[in-house]
Structure formats: C-alpha cells, structure tokens
Amino acid sequence: MDDDDAQREAVARVLVAGGHSSQCFHLAAPLINALRRETFDLLVLDWNVPDMSGLEVIDWAQKNLTPAPPILLLTSRSSESDVINGLNAGADDYVVKPVMGGVLLARINALLRRTYPDRGVGGLETYGDYVFNLPAEQATVRGELVPLTAKEFGLALLLFRNLHRALSRGHILEAIWGRNPDLPTRTLDMHISRIRTKLQLRPQNGFRLTPVYSYGYRLEQLTDGWTDEEQP
C-alpha cells in the first residue's frame, strides 16, 4: 500500500521478479476491503497514506485477522523514534526509503521464511499423525497410506501448512488450480469434503476443518479434551 504511483509500481516489479504475486493499493480503505475477502501472505505498507496511516492499518489487521499476516513498513520516516514506534505498533520489519530492489526482496523473503518455515525433512512434512511425502505426492495417517488425487494432496498440504489460519476461497483456488480457473462453483467444496473424509479430519481425531462464512476454510488442530460438537 502506497499512494505514490511510481513507488508502488517499483515494489510490485521487485516482487514479481522475485517470483511473488502482488496486489497494489493506493489507499488503506480498498486494502482493508480486500483483506476482508482474500488471504495475503504479507503486507508491505507505507506509513503516510491519505485516508489511514500504516500504523492504523497494522492495528486493524491485528484486531480483525487471526492471525495477521507479517507486515513490513516501507517508509521515508527514518528517525529512531519512528522506527521504534513502527515496530512497537506491530510491524515485523521496517525499511527506510529509498531502498535497493535486491535488498527489499531479501528482507521480504527473510520475513516470509520466518513466518512460514519449511517443515520438510527429506521431502517429508509431518503434522502429528499426518505425513506428506512431497516427491511422491502421497499422504499417510498413522502409517496408513491414504489415496489422494494430485489436487486433493495439494489442498490438504496447503491447509496443514496454514493451521489455524483462515484461507479465502480465492487464495485456495489460485494456489491449487491456478489463476482464473474455469471451474464449477462447487469444485472446491467437493474437494474439501473429500479430504475431510479421506484424512479423517474430525474432532475425535484432533482436527477440525470448517467453512468460514463468506470467506473460505480453516483447518484447526484441537487441544486435548476438546468436547464440543463436531462442525459440519
């Protein structure tokens, strides 16, 4: 988010060149509207934007998103007090303009690595009783192989990699089916139902996969002793 067109476009070019996709916003209001509908892995915010400050956006994200994505403040405010106030407000990193594109990309990549660590060892990712073999695209539950299609495997892995994080329908569709997929409306819901059944993602097995109204889906790992009724 930056109201400077040249700066906003420069950041977008750096992100795309680094293999990331990005959405650009010149004001805070459209960004917040997008955050209500979509999932973002990281926010790059300017401090001084006409309708809301970057710090106000951080405050909104922390109060309304669970969890809030990592946030990098990219601003011309360079005093020690500004850096302290920005970090204390909840920014995960603070970069002063102007900054070289390579340096900015490295800071963004470092922040993404810290927030979304690679849990794979030897091509395997393990989440309790669930083991995902990435090279073979196979999943096992308590040592038993579960037959999954390639899309089901990718969807299940995406959900496990984002435990307790609500993922928007748009984010899931793009991650698994690519941008602008020409799919029947219920395709995602059908795949969710299948992996819930095949992987036994039920409260009695320690997991709950539920819809988030008007948004998407969330996979949660439940604490021992959870006794509430199972969600659909």
N, C-alpha and C positions, 0 to 999 in steps of 0.2 A: 504494500500500500504506500503510494507516494503521489502527491499532487503535481510533481514535476514530471512532465511527459518524457523528457529525454532520460532522466534518471530511471524512471520506471521501465522504459524500454531497454535500457542498458542492463538492468538487473535481469530482466526476462531473457535477454540474449545469453547472459552468463549461465543462467540456469539451464536453458535448452542445450547449450553447447556442452554442459556437464552431464547431460543425459536425464535431466529432470523435466517434468512438465510444470507449467505455471499458469496461474490466472492473475491478471493485473487489475488493480482497483485504484482509482484516483481519490476516492473519499472513503471514510470509515463506514458510512451507512450501507452502501452496497456490499462491502466486505462482510459486515455483520449479517446482512440478509443471506449472503451465500453460506456463511458459517452455520446458519440455522438449517440449511438444506443439504450441505455437502461436507465431506470429510477432507481435511487438509493435513498433510504430514508436518508442515512447518509454515510459520508466518514470518515474513520479512516486513517490518513496519518502519515508516518514518515517524519521527516524534511529532513534527509540526504539520498537521493536516487541517484544513479549514473547519470541518464540521466536528471533529473529535481529535483529541491528541492521541498519540501512540500509547501513552500510559493509560488512557481511558479505555482503549481497545483491549489492552492487556487485562485490565480489571474486569471488563465484560467477559472476556474469554475464560478467565479463572472462575468466574461465578456461574457461567452458563454452559461450559463444555467440560465433560468428565471423561477422560482427563483433557485439559487444554493442550493443544499441540505446542511443541517448542517454539519459542519466539526469539527472533533476532531483531534488535533495534538497529537500524541503519540511518544515521542522523548526522547533521553537521554540528550538533551540540557536543562540544569536546571538553568542557570543564570537568574537573574531578568531581564536583558536586553533581553534575548531570549524569555522569557515568554511575555514580553511587546510587542516585535516585532511580535511574532506569533499571539497574539490576535489582535494587530493593523492591521495585514495583512488580517484579516478576519476569523481566526479560532474562532469557537464558544465555544470551551473548549480546555484546554491544560493540558496534563497528562504526567508526567515525568516517564520514565522507571528507574528501574523496578517497576511494579505496580501489586498488587494482583488482581487475576481474578475477584473476587467479587466486588472490588472497581471499576475496569474498567467497568464491566457490569452495576453497579449502575450509573456511570457517563453517559454511553451511553443511558440508559433508561431515565434518567432525561432530557437529551438533546432531545430525541425523544418526551417526553411528552411536553416539552416547544414548540417544533416546530409543533407538530401535536396534539393539545389539544383535549380532548374528549368533543364534543359538545352535548352529550346526556344528557337529564334530564328525569328521569323516563322511560328510554327506548325509548325516542323520540329524534330525531335530526332535528333541524329546520333551514332552509335556506330561509329566506324571506317567500314566499307563499308556499314553499315546506316543507312538514313534513314527516319524515321517522319514522315509527313505527318498531323498530328493532325486538322485540319479535314476532310480527305478520307478519313481512316482508311485510308491506303494506305502500304505499305512497299516500299522498293526496296533491292536488294542489288547493289552495284557498278553502279548506274544502271539496273538491270533491275527493272521492276515485278513484284512477287510477289502473286498473287491470294490474299487472305486474307479470311475471313469477319470480321464485326464482333467476335465472341468471340475468334477467333484473333489478330486485331490487338491487342485489349486485353490478351490473355495475353502475347503477345510483348513488348509495350511494358512491361508490369509486370515481366517477367523482366529486360529490359535496364536498366530503371531501378533494379534491385536486383542488379546484377552482383556475383558472389562472395558473395551473401547467401542463405542457405537460407530458403526461404519455405514455411511449413506449408501442407498441403492446405486446411485451414480458411481460412487467410488468402487464398489464391488464389481459392477458391470464392466467398468473400464479396466480394472485390474485383471479380470478373468476372461472377458470376451473382447477386449479392445475398445477403442473409441467408436462411438456412434454405432453400436451393434444393432443389426436388424433382427430383433428377437421378439417372440410373443411376450405379452405383458407378464405372464405367469412363470416364465422360464426361471427366473431367479428363485421365486418362492418354491417351485418344484424341486430345484437343486438343494435348497435349504432343508426341505422336508426329507429328502433322501439321505443327506449326510447326517441329519439328526437321528434318523432311524439306523442307518448302517453303522455309525460310530457310537451309538447308544448315548447320545448327548442328553442325558436325563438327570434330574436332581439326585436320584438314588445312586448315580454313578459319579456324582461330584461336579457335573457341569449343567449349565442351563443356556440354551440357545433360544433367544426370544426376539420378536419383532420390536422395533422402536417406532412408535406411532408416527406416521407421516415422515419417516426418515430412512430407516433401514433395519439393520440387525446388530445384535450384540451377543457375544459368547462370554459367559462368566464362569469362573471356577469357584465353586461354593465352598464355604468353610465347613469343617466337620460339625455335625449336629444340626445342619440346616433342615428344617422340618416343614416349611411352608408347602402349600400345594403346588404341584408341577404346573408350569405355564404351558400353553399350547405351542 
